[in-house]
């Protein structure tokens, strides 16, 4: 099937507006909008996934999910996205439709509309998305944390990293099918000073917040949330290591004044520590050293 036939089959998976608002012209035409957040991310075969461990539906889901998680971290509501596909010779219409189905199910769930993209040949399967979200109020930034703020995460940590290391279907699904925490962000944003999504590990992403806010942080290892199934699979020591340094959980890390503790815990937030005026990242009073999480280079 030629390029244009492939595009038609892929686009048919989505609920799209007719051109010029959606795919079909040289550009999508969008109405004037208020403040927006725009993010882009890529999934590359044999770097971010393998076809031996991911279904094509998994690939489509994750490509959009990681971008939606960035919007959640900013407190933005998803609106539209574009997809640039690099297709190797052995990925045809059937496989591409499966990618589209995985992506479109998540897009519908969160109200994101496909408005355009591109298809090109590639030696390996790649997906590069640009995703936009509408801001209703000020954005949540990494730079807003203040000494005395409590540190919360919006869910348990470590399952995705463990899913790469052990044979466990539930943990592997956590790595392949992350859930962006958009609903939590929308409800928590009135009380939050700073936010980031945990893509590279709790320690490393918290360090990004500390650096941007010019503060330090104190973590309590007994409060770092890990699931019962992770504990059963790897034991408490490895579970804590995966939670701290593993990454790809795509929960949100937020800081907020202590007076809002009850409001945030009512939304499911889990307290893990406190922001400090003293520089550095510490856990149980000892400075965290060594690699703090995943790095791309």
C-alpha positions as CSV (number, residue, x, y, z in Angstrom):
1,X,0.0,0.0,0.0
2,X,1.4,3.5,-0.9
3,X,1.9,6.4,1.5
4,X,-1.5,7.9,0.9
5,X,-3.4,4.7,1.5
6,X,-1.5,4.1,4.7
7,X,-2.4,7.6,5.9
8,X,-6.1,7.0,5.1
9,X,-6.1,3.7,7.0
10,X,-4.3,5.2,10.1
11,X,-6.5,8.3,10.2
12,X,-9.7,6.2,9.9
13,X,-8.9,4.9,13.5
14,X,-9.6,8.4,14.9
15,X,-12.5,10.8,15.3
16,X,-11.2,13.7,13.3
17,X,-12.6,16.9,12.1
18,X,-12.9,17.4,8.3
19,X,-10.1,19.4,6.6
20,X,-9.1,22.2,7.0
21,X,-9.6,21.7,10.8
22,X,-8.1,18.2,10.7
23,X,-5.9,16.1,8.4
24,X,-6.1,16.6,4.6
25,X,-4.4,19.8,3.7
26,X,-0.8,21.0,4.0
27,X,-1.6,22.3,7.5
28,X,-4.4,22.0,10.0
29,X,-6.3,25.2,10.6
30,X,-7.0,25.9,14.3
31,X,-9.2,28.6,15.9
32,X,-7.6,31.2,18.0
33,X,-6.9,29.8,21.4
34,X,-6.0,31.1,24.8
35,X,-2.9,30.0,26.8
36,X,-1.7,26.6,25.6
37,X,0.9,24.0,26.5
38,X,2.7,22.2,23.7
39,X,4.9,19.1,24.1
40,X,6.6,16.6,21.8
41,X,8.1,13.2,22.4
42,X,9.3,10.2,20.3
43,X,9.2,6.5,20.6
44,X,11.9,4.6,18.7
45,X,12.0,0.9,18.2
46,X,14.8,-0.9,20.1
47,X,15.3,2.2,22.2
48,X,11.9,2.7,23.9
49,X,10.2,-0.6,22.9
50,X,10.7,-3.8,21.1
51,X,8.2,-5.6,19.0
52,X,9.0,-8.8,20.9
53,X,7.5,-7.3,24.1
54,X,5.1,-4.7,22.8
55,X,2.0,-5.2,20.8
56,X,1.3,-2.6,18.1
57,X,-1.6,-1.4,20.2
58,X,0.8,-1.0,23.2
59,X,3.1,1.1,21.0
60,X,0.3,3.4,19.9
61,X,-1.0,3.8,23.5
62,X,2.3,4.6,25.0
63,X,3.3,7.1,22.3
64,X,0.4,9.2,23.2
65,X,0.3,8.5,26.9
66,X,3.8,9.8,27.6
67,X,2.9,13.1,26.0
68,X,-0.4,13.4,27.8
69,X,1.5,12.9,31.0
70,X,3.5,16.0,30.2
71,X,0.3,18.0,29.8
72,X,-1.0,16.6,33.1
73,X,2.2,17.9,34.8
74,X,1.5,21.4,33.6
75,X,-2.2,21.3,34.5
76,X,-3.3,21.4,30.9
77,X,-6.4,19.8,29.3
78,X,-5.5,17.8,26.0
79,X,-6.9,19.3,22.8
80,X,-5.1,18.2,19.7
81,X,-2.0,16.2,18.5
82,X,-0.1,15.4,15.4
83,X,1.8,12.1,14.6
84,X,4.9,11.7,12.5
85,X,5.4,8.0,11.6
86,X,8.6,6.3,10.4
87,X,7.7,3.0,8.9
88,X,10.1,0.1,8.1
89,X,9.3,-2.2,5.1
90,X,7.7,-4.9,7.3
91,X,5.1,-2.5,8.9
92,X,2.1,-2.2,6.6
93,X,-1.5,-1.2,6.8
94,X,-2.6,-4.0,9.1
95,X,0.1,-3.2,11.7
96,X,-0.4,0.6,11.3
97,X,-4.2,0.2,12.0
98,X,-3.3,-1.6,15.2
99,X,-1.1,1.2,16.3
100,X,-3.9,3.6,15.5
101,X,-6.4,1.6,17.5
102,X,-4.2,1.7,20.6
103,X,-3.6,5.4,20.3
104,X,-7.2,6.4,19.4
105,X,-8.7,4.6,22.4
106,X,-6.6,6.7,24.7
107,X,-7.2,9.9,22.7
108,X,-11.0,9.4,23.0
109,X,-10.7,8.8,26.7
110,X,-9.0,12.2,27.2
111,X,-10.6,14.3,24.5
112,X,-7.5,14.7,22.3
113,X,-8.1,15.1,18.5
114,X,-5.7,14.0,15.7
115,X,-5.3,17.0,13.4
116,X,-2.4,15.9,11.1
117,X,1.0,14.3,10.8
118,X,3.4,12.6,8.4
119,X,4.5,9.2,7.1
120,X,8.0,8.4,5.9
121,X,10.3,5.4,5.4
122,X,12.5,4.4,8.2
123,X,14.9,1.5,9.1
124,X,12.9,1.1,12.3
125,X,9.5,2.0,13.6
126,X,9.3,5.5,15.1
127,X,6.5,7.6,16.3
128,X,6.9,11.3,17.1
129,X,4.0,13.2,18.5
130,X,3.3,16.9,19.1
131,X,0.5,17.3,21.6
132,X,-1.3,20.5,22.7
133,X,-3.3,21.3,25.8
134,X,-5.4,24.2,26.9
135,X,-4.6,26.0,30.1
136,X,-7.4,27.1,32.3
137,X,-5.4,29.3,34.7
138,X,-1.7,29.4,35.4
139,X,0.5,26.5,34.4
140,X,2.0,24.2,37.0
141,X,5.8,24.6,36.9
142,X,8.8,22.9,38.3
143,X,10.0,26.1,39.8
144,X,7.3,26.8,42.3
145,X,8.3,24.5,45.2
146,X,8.8,26.3,48.6
147,X,10.5,25.2,51.8
148,X,8.0,23.5,54.0
149,X,5.9,22.2,51.1
150,X,5.0,18.6,51.4
151,X,5.9,16.3,48.5
152,X,3.2,14.0,47.1
153,X,2.9,11.5,44.3
154,X,-0.3,10.6,42.6
155,X,0.2,6.8,42.6
156,X,2.6,3.9,43.5
157,X,6.0,3.8,42.0
158,X,8.4,1.2,40.5
159,X,6.2,-1.1,38.6
160,X,7.2,0.0,35.2
161,X,10.9,-0.3,35.8
162,X,10.4,-3.7,37.4
163,X,8.4,-4.8,34.4
164,X,11.6,-4.6,32.3
165,X,13.5,-6.6,34.9
166,X,11.2,-9.5,35.9
167,X,8.7,-11.8,34.3
168,X,5.4,-10.6,35.7
169,X,2.4,-9.8,33.4
170,X,1.0,-7.1,35.6
171,X,4.3,-5.3,36.0
172,X,5.0,-5.6,32.3
173,X,1.6,-4.1,31.5
174,X,2.5,-1.1,33.7
175,X,5.6,-0.5,31.6
176,X,3.7,-0.9,28.3
177,X,0.4,0.9,29.1
178,X,1.0,3.9,31.4
179,X,-2.0,5.9,32.5
180,X,-1.5,9.7,32.4
181,X,-2.9,11.3,35.6
182,X,-4.8,14.1,34.0
183,X,-7.9,13.8,36.2
184,X,-5.7,14.1,39.4
185,X,-3.9,17.2,37.9
186,X,-7.2,18.9,37.1
187,X,-8.5,18.5,40.6
188,X,-5.3,19.1,42.5
189,X,-4.0,22.1,40.7
190,X,-5.6,24.8,42.9
191,X,-3.4,23.7,45.9
192,X,-0.2,22.8,44.1
193,X,3.0,24.9,44.0
194,X,5.1,22.8,41.7
195,X,4.6,19.6,39.5
196,X,6.5,17.2,37.3
197,X,5.6,13.8,35.9
198,X,7.8,10.9,37.1
199,X,9.2,9.6,33.8
200,X,12.9,9.1,34.9
201,X,12.5,8.0,38.5
202,X,11.3,9.7,41.7
203,X,14.8,10.8,42.8
204,X,15.8,12.3,39.5
205,X,12.6,14.0,38.7
206,X,12.4,15.4,42.3
207,X,15.9,16.7,41.8
208,X,14.7,18.6,38.7
209,X,12.1,20.3,40.8
210,X,14.6,21.2,43.5
211,X,17.0,22.6,40.9
212,X,14.3,24.7,39.2
213,X,13.0,25.9,42.6
214,X,16.4,26.4,44.2
215,X,15.5,24.2,47.2
216,X,16.3,20.8,48.6
217,X,14.2,17.8,49.6
218,X,13.9,15.2,52.3
219,X,12.3,11.8,51.4
220,X,11.0,9.3,53.9
221,X,11.7,5.8,52.6
222,X,8.9,4.3,54.7
223,X,6.4,6.5,52.8
224,X,7.6,5.8,49.2
225,X,4.5,4.0,47.8
226,X,5.1,0.6,46.2
227,X,2.3,-1.8,45.3
228,X,1.7,-5.2,47.0
229,X,2.3,-7.0,43.7
230,X,5.7,-5.3,43.3
231,X,6.7,-6.2,46.8
232,X,5.7,-9.8,46.2
233,X,7.6,-9.9,42.9
234,X,10.9,-8.4,44.0
235,X,11.0,-7.8,47.7
236,X,11.2,-4.5,49.7
237,X,14.8,-3.5,48.9
238,X,14.5,-3.9,45.1
239,X,11.0,-2.4,45.2
240,X,12.3,0.8,46.8
241,X,15.2,0.9,44.3
242,X,12.8,0.6,41.3
243,X,10.6,3.3,42.9
244,X,13.4,5.8,43.5
245,X,15.5,5.3,40.3
246,X,13.5,3.3,37.8
247,X,11.3,5.7,35.9
248,X,8.4,5.3,33.4
249,X,5.7,5.4,36.1
250,X,4.1,8.6,34.7
251,X,2.5,9.4,38.0
252,X,2.7,13.0,39.0
253,X,4.9,14.5,41.7
254,X,3.6,17.7,43.3
255,X,4.5,19.9,46.1
256,X,1.9,21.8,48.2
257,X,1.6,23.6,51.5
258,X,1.0,21.4,54.6
259,X,-2.4,23.0,55.1
260,X,-3.6,21.3,51.9
261,X,-2.6,17.7,53.0
262,X,-6.1,16.5,53.6
263,X,-7.4,17.9,50.3
264,X,-4.6,16.1,48.3
265,X,-4.8,12.8,50.2
266,X,-8.6,12.9,49.5
267,X,-7.7,12.8,45.8
268,X,-5.4,9.8,46.3
269,X,-2.1,11.7,46.6
270,X,0.5,9.9,48.7
271,X,2.9,12.0,50.9
272,X,6.6,11.0,50.5
273,X,8.6,13.9,52.0
274,X,9.1,17.6,52.5
275,X,10.8,20.4,50.6
276,X,13.8,21.9,52.5
277,X,15.7,25.1,52.3
278,X,18.9,23.1,52.6
279,X,20.3,22.2,49.2
280,X,20.5,18.5,48.2
281,X,18.3,15.5,48.0
282,X,18.2,13.3,51.1
283,X,16.3,10.2,52.2
284,X,16.0,9.3,55.9
285,X,18.6,12.0,56.6
286,X,21.3,10.7,54.3
287,X,22.2,12.3,51.0
288,X,21.2,10.3,47.9
289,X,24.3,9.7,45.8
290,X,25.1,7.9,42.5
291,X,22.8,7.7,39.5
292,X,19.4,9.1,40.5
293,X,17.4,7.7,37.6
294,X,17.3,7.1,33.9
295,X,19.3,9.3,31.5
296,X,18.8,9.3,27.7
297,X,22.5,9.8,26.8
